[in-house]
């Protein structure tokens, strides 16, 4: 009961802790979850790309047209060409918040100002041509005016804004009212990322833009971008991302009519499922399938017209320098426009990744069910089988979540259930030997005319074997202590060890009652020692005959180590590799000699055991037992895991036989528990 209670309490606490951690999104587990999310994203099938084309200012363009930043007239030229090619909507991530500082233009304007302010110069007819030339030069050098003109001509260019996130805005200093989304409730900023300041394009650019979209990207704590907030709250308004604004204009939807549900954003009839803070989980299933062209190709007319006409065209910088790119799932580098294209592809392709409302209840239910199954595993199965079951449960849940992710885009978390299996099972194994229910726990006293033995025993299945095939005996009437370790398949080892113990105990009990004994004078042993040897020989015949009569018991056998106390003389008999030790004056002595192969890798092969042949040679010895002596009998599940020195330390450190046995069993299990463990400890005291 104690072990069962420990396991269920432990499982309950772990499940509760993991559910709370999942609710609070504990970072270490969330980090693991994100990596598993990325692996699933890499396995998604590639979908057809949406009508998006990227025109990038890349290394080739910079090599051809000079280092960045370029004159804004270059961007104006690109917009004019895209307009001429009938691009449906143009988006750019190039933010011009300051006026173009052109020294030549400033000088021309200064000269013209002097002419204007000098009446005598104005009357000089010779300057008329100069003034006209200056005005023409001013027009050519005024890149801001050229860009503003291209914007007003195209009428379909969405310009970027950038926010400083966090905090609360001091006030709205930008007149962009016609571009904000949502009503007063949505604009309160609840469930949205908020910003404290904005960087916007120059007024002459803003006035000619068809819309605005922010270009901020918010990575997860590990630096990877997996989602995009669709709106950011600033100064009581909700501003869309560049991708959302482009989608609205491409589909001719009114952004100001956007509405917001618990896990959804609606722009007209376009419905976008969202995650926390109204973020969209980006599907990267399109890979790099969006058409990419160099700015230089656009300038030289090498971009096919059909790759621009009627499409969303993104114009901006690639990420040419190390450290300027953004990281996406799988460690892939991306530019701002790559991410914008991926968001557009997710929405227009309806290739959504969602956390459905039933995800967390299902995950919590799986944790509870896994906990119950894990408790059953820890209580019923051997370690190797339990580990296989725990692994199978984890793989089954991972397979289900992978299927739902790939087929339906449902994101179910795996890491918390894996944590339960990977961490919970070892914890339960530790408790398995710390809180194991032991067999006999009542104190046993064996008394002779001179000595009293205080005896304790523990038997344990260990951490590997499924069944306990050991048996033991403490018999007061004959002063018998014995342990037996069965061998053979189909649990016949347990049958053999029980037959051995029962036969030896009954033989000695009957011999003691009837006064019968075996004359073993040729061996030089006492009557008691000869009787003990005869009892073990009788057990051998009983087991052998049983194995011949029942096919299920064929080849069964057992080891045995037994001692019997008569006055102050101790008889010792054994067959196999179960052992008897004597601890005296701070030293430990093995009283038996193992009947197995001595090579370390072959010690499991027995040379002698009960029941394997009609006759068996029983090793006998006897000695005088004294006050203060300690007897230890054990099966090889103890001595193969625990050294003689550690056995000595354990029995010397306490004078309670139960505590000594418990300590020895715990030590064997802590070091692997590869076999059944049975140990008897007896402390010899002078009889009062």
C-alpha positions, 0 to 999 in steps of 0.5 A, a space after each residue: 500500500 505504501 508503494 502504491 500510494 507513493 506512486 499515485 501521489 507522485 504521478 498526481 503531483 507531476 501531472 498537476 505540475 505539468 498542467 500548471 506549467 503548460 498553462 503558464 507556458 514554462 519556458 524550458 518546456 516551451 523551448 523544447 516545444 518550439 523545437 518540436 514545432 519547427 521539426 513538424 513545420 519542416 515536414 509540411 507539404 509544400 503548397 502552391 504559392 500565392 500571387 506574390 512577387 518579390 523584387 529585391 535590392 540584392 548584391 547584384 543590384 548594389 554592385 550595378 547601381 552603387 552602394 545603399 542607400 540609393 537616391 530615392 528617384 531609383 525607388 520612384 522609377 521602380 514604382 513607376 515601372 511596376 505601375 506600368 506593368 499593372 501590379 495590383 498592389 505594391 508593398 515596400 519595407 523601405 521607410 523614409 522618415 527623414 528628408 533626402 539630404 542632397 548637398 547639390 539640391 541645397 546649393 541650388 535652392 540657396 542660389 535661387 533664394 539669393 536671386 529671388 531676394 535680389 531685385 537687381 538680379 531678377 531684372 537681369 535678363 541674362 539670368 532668365 535662362 540660368 533660373 530656368 536651368 536651376 529649376 530644371 536641376 532642382 526638379 531632377 535633384 529633388 528625389 523626395 518630390 520624384 518619389 511622392 509623384 510616383 506614389 500619387 501616380 501609382 495610387 496602390 503603394 502600401 508604405 511601411 511604419 515602424 513601432 517602438 513596442 511596449 509601454 503606452 503612447 504619449 499621444 497620436 502625432 500622425 494623421 493616419 486616421 483613415 488607415 486604422 482598424 476596428 472600433 473603440 473596443 478593439 482599439 483599446 489595445 486589449 489582447 494586442 501588442 502595444 507600442 509607445 512610439 511610431 516612425 512614419 513616412 514623410 507627410 508628402 509620402 503618407 499623403 500619396 500612399 494607399 495604406 500603411 502596414 507596420 514592419 516589426 517582427 516579434 521573435 519568440 524567446 529563442 530568437 525564431 520568428 514563428 508568428 506575426 501580430 496582425 495588429 499593433 495598438 498605438 494611441 487608441 488605434 490598431 495598425 495592421 501589419 504590412 502583410 495584412 494591409 496588402 491582403 486587404 487591398 489585393 482583395 479590395 476589403 475595407 481595413 477600417 471595418 475589421 472585427 475581432 473575435 476571441 481567436 479570429 480576425 475578420 477583414 470583410 469576408 476574410 477570416 483569419 484564425 489567430 493565436 494569443 495577442 491576435 498573432 497569426 502562426 505563419 505557415 512556411 510550407 511555401 518555402 522559397 517558392 515565391 518568385 524572386 527577382 533582382 532590382 537590376 532585372 526590373 530596371 533592365 526589363 528582364 522580369 516577365 510581365 506576367 510575374 507582375 501584372 495583377 499580383 502583389 509585388 514586394 519591393 525592398 532590401 534582401 538581407 545581404 549582410 550577416 546578422 541582418 537576416 531573420 531566423 525562421 523554423 529550421 534555422 532558415 534565414 529570411 528577409 523582412 519581405 520573405 516573412 511578409 510573403 509567408 504571411 500573405 501565403 498563409 492567409 490567401 492559401 488558407 494554410 493556417 496553423 491553429 491552436 484549437 480551443 480543445 487543444 489544452 483540455 485534450 493535452 491535459 486529458 492525455 497527461 492524466 491518462 498517461 499518468 494513470 498508465 504510467 502508475 500501472 506500468 510502475 506497479 506491474 511491469 518490469 523495468 525494461 517492459 515499463 520503459 518500452 511502454 512509456 516510450 510507446 505512449 510517448 511515440 503514440 502521442 507524438 504520432 497523433 500530434 504530427 498527423 493532426 499538424 500535417 493534415 489539418 494544421 492543428 498544433 498540439 503540444 508534445 513536450 509536456 507529455 514527453 516530460 512526464 514520461 522521460 522524467 516521471 518514469 525514473 522518479 517512479 523507479 527510484 521510489 520503486 525500491 525506496 517504498 517497496 512492499 516487503 514480505 515478512 516484517 515481523 521480528 523472528 527469534 531463533 533460540 538455542 540453549 546458549 544463543 539467541 538469533 534476532 533475524 530479519 529478512 527482505 525479498 524484492 523483485 528488483 528493477 529488471 525481472 518481472 517475477 520474484 523467483 526467490 524463496 526463503 525460510 526462517 524456522 524456529 523449531 529447527 533453527 533453520 535459515 535458508 534462501 533459494 534462487 530458482 532458475 528455469 523458464 515460465 516461472 518454473 524457477 519460482 516453483 523449484 525454489 519453493 519446493 526446495 525451501 518447503 522440502 528442507 523445512 519439512 524434512 528438518 521439522 519432521 526429523 526434529 519431532 521424530 528424533 530421526 537422523 542420518 549417520 554422516 560420520 564418514 564426513 566428519 560432520 555433526 548429526 545436525 550438519 548431516 541432517 541438513 545435507 540430507 534434507 537438501 539432497 531430498 529436496 533435489 530428488 523432489 524437484 528433479 522428479 517433479 520436473 520429469 513429470 510436468 513438461 512446463 517444469 522441465 529444466 527447472 532448478 534452484 540454488 540454496 544456502 542454508 544454516 541451522 543452529 544447534 546450541 552454539 554450533 552452526 551447520 552450513 550447507 549449500 548448492 549453487 551460488 546463493 551465499 552465507 557470510 559470517 561477520 565477526 570482529 569487524 571482518 566478513 567471511 564467505 562461508 560458501 563457495 559459488 558453484 558457477 563459472 568464475 569468468 566475469 562474463 559467464 558467472 551466470 552459468 551454474 555448475 551445480 543446482 538442485 533439480 537438474 539431475 537425480 543426485 547432487 553434491 551438497 557442500 557442508 561445513 560447520 562452525 561455532 557461533 559466538 556472541 556478536 557474530 552476524 550471519 548474512 544469507 543472500 541470493 546472487 541478486 544482492 552479492 552481484 550488485 553489492 560488494 562484500 565490503 558494503 555488505 559488512 558496512 551495512 550490517 555493522 552500521 545498525 543492530 536492527 536486522 530489518 533495517 540492515 536487510 532494507 539497506 542492502 536491498 536498496 543498495 542493490 536496486 540503486 546499483 541496477 537491481 538486475 535480479 531478484 534480491 533476498 537477504 536474511 540478516 541474523 545478529 547473535 546474542 548471548 542468551 540471558 
